[in-house]
């Protein structure tokens, strides 16, 4: 990844120290990725001053880039070693995908809103990130042609674990997903053991809804 020295480096350092490390994420590899990725490039120009603050931000089309801590927490739960093929549902700004690209082998990410997918693709290209594959479509169906995946991360709130995603997870794989209502969810971490998903509730969270065949209705 091409990393520029930029005026925001000190803000990133503060974000890592106060929002991520202070809340218990101590994995040096993860912290170093958050120090490097220019989060301000993933938000609208007028929002850049808020890019490193402790909350989600609007990215247009009624969608949001998640709070930095939530991105770090979900990433931490994925337990990446660098060898994994990861599927993300909900590309949004592309920031989470950029984080994953530095910690896994290949990242496939599905976004239903085409202009968001295009914008994310152009930012990742500008950062010379080449191991992220962006697909436009209904991510609740997964990506059968590239399955199975070692990790699956859903960055939108779902009524339940979409069946195709459960099926497309490798044995021993980990899936992280917010499950609940359209407005509030719990972060669930599931591991596939002998073909079964063993689920653990982690914490409360708030995501925009996962729409689509195995998500919520669009209307
Ligand atoms: N991971 C993103 C934030 C995601 S916000 C980031 O780092 O910025 C949730 C995203 O999920 C939105 O962009 C929304 O359009 C998308 N989404 C919702 N339902 C979807 C579906 N069925 N398939 C693909 N994307 C979906």
Boltz pocket constraint, residues with backbone or C-beta under 6 A from the ligand:
constraints:
  - pocket:
      binder: B
      contacts: [[A, 63], [A, 64], [A, 65], [A, 66], [A, 89], [A, 90], [A, 91], [A, 92], [A, 93], [A, 94], [A, 95], [A, 96], [A, 97], [A, 110], [A, 111], [A, 112], [A, 113], [A, 116], [A, 137], [A, 138], [A, 139], [A, 140], [A, 155], [A, 156], [A, 208], [A, 209], [A, 210], [A, 211], [A, 212], [A, 213], [A, 215]]
      max_distance: 6.0
